[in-house]
Amino acid sequence: MTEQQILDLLSELSLEEKIGEMTQLSPDFLGAAQSVDLTGPMKELNVRPEDLPLVGTTLNAFGAEKLIAMQKKHIAEHPHHIPLIFMADVIHGRRTIFPVPLAMACSFDPALQREANAVAARESAVEGIHVTFSPMADLVRDPRWGRVMESPGEDPLLAARMTAAAVEGYQGEDLKAPDRIASCFKHFGGYGASEGGRDYNTVDISDGTLREFYLSGYKAAADAGAAMAMTSFNTIDRIPATANKKLFRRILRDEWGFEGVAITDFDATGELIAHGLAADGREAARYSLEAGVDIEMMSTHYLNNLKSLVESGEIDMALIDEAVLRILRLKNRLGLFENPFKGADPEHEDEVCLSEGHLEAARRIAVRCAVLLKNENHALPLKKDAKVGLAGPFAESAGVLGGWAFAPSNSSASLLNGLKACGIEPVLAMTEELKPMQRGFFDVSDQTAELSKLADCDVVIAAVGEHSEDTGESASKTILRLTPNQEKMLQKLKEMGKTVVAVVFSGRPLEIKPVLPYCDAVVQAWFLGLQSGAALADILCGKENPSGRLAISFPQTVGQIPVYYNHMNTGRPLVGKPHRFVSCYLDCPNEPLYPFGYGLSYSDFHYSALSVRKGSGDALLDVSVTVENASDIPGRETVQLYIRDLAASVVRPVQELKDFVQVDLAPHEKRTVSFTLTKESLSFWNNEASVFEPGEFEIMAGHSSAEVMRQKVTL
């Protein structure tokens, strides 16, 4: 349709039809089956039968045949035959499940994120899905928050690059293409800063911190052309995001020029009442619309109140028209007016999903996301003649896909089957699976007596961690240690004199310091998806060289949280050993256990010859550093560039990541890696605008935020 045709269609719609477009209900209300009893839900939401044909979008319906039938029914019943948009939570893969987003960020490779999301788009589109509620761009500094598993981590630059790549992977160049879907970034904004790491909790941060750190991922998604934005559940400046004009009108639309559709999170308009902002659903609807929210997800305050608000003059009809116009434009951008069944293909659905190429990509990408944290005495890779034991609750488990995986697992996900495929037949002991805290289970049983079966083993792989259901939404924790019997198992294995390789499955950084003395090697496996077992076995057996880097710092203890690399200095910073009257703890170092950017390899990389020179043109500085693979093993190194602005009109972080480059180095190969720093990359928010201030800077390059070479320069 042309823009004029869309405007003509808008003018033909009744007020009730417009409000229907602004309402999203579950597929239970809109199903093709006539026998569904909706009496209870319809009464609860005050939905009338005549409202249902007018609803504009639905969420989390799957399967091409089902969605085609729903679309046919809806178009036939709608007065203007306007198609539905089918939206879904496709977070890290549709049926081919990839690593959780936090693990993907640990690849430090936006191209891999782009590739994984293109696969997810292909599999979603063939089922008839049009929009995914992804990527989550929330920057996170507190691993107590369960949704950190959906986040790109603690750094604004890495978050921006991974988020932009995610949008590009889903959407491609043309949303009308049959294998592409629209992207909805979330949760706008600042959701990752929830107090105490408790989900849905208050966010109270300064405007400078919000703009410089927490808004970076959302801005990158908007700049990448994301079609939609979702509100967060939290407050910002004491105003819930769903009613926050500053966020949605001033920043998102006026400053960033975002022209896409804004949607609430699940029942977030109704939650304005619980927050204490709105007295009732009528006020909630008004606040939400005035803030610039176009679609209300799974609540009906728009449906029940907007008409009377317009008729009473409390709401300007222009607000409704601008919202509906954005929705109609999205439907047109997706090509739904010409082809309402866009991409849906029941005949080829099973052929596309879980194809050989998709599974190969999932395995290759999963390898790049695991992080080797410790490897004393070259415990890894496993020696070819070693007798291997396998213990722990994740030894045989296929439940390692991670949260938000709406797909069945299979045997290739388990570590045991991955090892067997590599030719290792491990001896098993104490492999009872961990059950979720969400269902009232807090540990595995104490079966350490079984470990005697491993007496003849040279090395034992201990597969430990947290249940995947205990990560993600509504999965906040105050204790991040392994369960007591998992810790007891690791201690017992070390007392038996075994070489212990811990493989840690989790959706967040755990407090692993208490068990480090019992482990010769530690692999942070995260939840790597459908090819988890095969990918981890490739690393453990030495077929692949680990290259993942931490996208979020690991705490020494929960009491340190939040602990992150790009913090501000204090007026009494700790320099050298702790002493009185400086900013430090009595019982714990200030530094994290493992810092942002950290990760080991089977190769050994050395840095030298850091050079910082004045640039020309747009480049203020040209920076180069030499990296050498000083081992006999080819490997991939992520070279990281950091800066520190030593004196500015507002306090600056002690470090800021400004660029990173990955290089593949043959044994004993040297390579010079070059970067440029521009005025834009050295600018900051001074509480009024983004500015560049000349002065003294410290330039850093190296292996991680804690392992860098340094040089000062004055501009």
Protein Blocks (a to p, Z undefined) as FASTA:
>chain_A
ZZklmmmmmmmpcfklmmmmmpccdfklmmmblkbcfklmmmmnopafklmmmpmbdehi
ahjklmmmmmmmmmmmpmnlpacddddddfbocklccddfklmmmnopaklmmmmmmmmm
mmmmmnopabdcdddfbdcfbfkbmklmmpgbjbfklmmmmmmmmmmmmnmmblkbmkbc
cddddddehklmgghhighiacdddfklmmmmmmmmmmmmmmnopabdcddfbdeehiaf
klmmklmmmmmmmmnopabdcdddehklmmmmmnomamblklmmmmmmmnopabdghiak
lmmmmmmmmmnopacfklmmmmmmmmmmmmmmnommmmmmgoiafklmmmmnopaklmmm
mmmmmmmmpccfbdghhlaacdfkbccddedjklmpcblnbghiacdddfklpmklmmmm
nopacddehkaccddfklopabdcdfklmmmmmmmpmbdcddedddfklgcjhiacfbfc
dcfklmmmmmmmmmnopacddddddfbdcdfklmmmmpmbdcdekjnbjmlmmmmmmmmn
opaccfbdcfbdcdfbfklpccdfkbccdfbdcehjadehiacdfkbcfbdfbdghiacd
fbdcddehiacdddehjblbdcddddddfbfbdcddddddddddfbdfbdcdfbdcfbdc
dddddehiacdddddddfklmgccehlaccddeddddddddjblklccdddddZZ
